[in-house]
Amino acid sequence: QSPGAQQVFSPELRLGIRFLNHFNFRPYGVYTKLLSNDNNAISIPTWFVNAQLSYENFLFNKALQVQIGVDVHANDKYYAYGYDPAVQQFYVQNKFANPTFWSTDVFLNGRIKRGRFFVKYVNLLQTFTKQGYLPTPLYPNVRNTIDFGFELILFD
């Protein structure tokens, strides 16, 4: 809660490139410059990037629609907000800088008639680097895991 002014300049670039009929490349990037940040009230990475490379197609005489791919997420080093669990509040801190972080997710999405399903391995890169993401200092995000789910629609 700052009585001062904050001005953020944040252009973004989003593309969708389709090639070889079934492959898609979807990059997305945001550059952020704080033009005015009184009391250091805002802390945000200078750059943030998401990109997806996927294969999408219908299989088995169009009975199954699939999307298989990789998502990459990255952000620059910055001072994330601290968290105080006693009062359940975030606060501005300038002691611990979250490092530059890359994350890679591998996924499979599918649709069969009235049903949808997905399987996703979250943060595959952590398996090799042993580095996790800290959304706030000293509190790690979800480690590499496998997520899955399905939905079955039983009405018209």
Sequence and secondary structure as in RCSB ss.txt:
>XXXX:A:sequence
QSPGAQQVFSPELRLGIRFLNHFNFRPYGVYTKLLSNDNNAISIPTWFVNAQLSYENFLFNKALQVQIGVDVHAN
DKYYAYGYDPAVQQFYVQNKFANPTFWSTDVFLNGRIKRGRFFVKYVNLLQTFTKQGYLPTPLYPNVRNTIDFGF
ELILFD
>XXXX:A:secstr
  SS EEEE  EEE  EEETTTEEEEEEEEE EEEEEGGG     SEEEEEEEEEEEEETTTTEEEEEEEEEEEE
  B   EEETTTTEEE   S  B  EEEEEEEEEEEETTEEEEEEEETTHHHHH     SBTTB    SEEEEEE
EE    
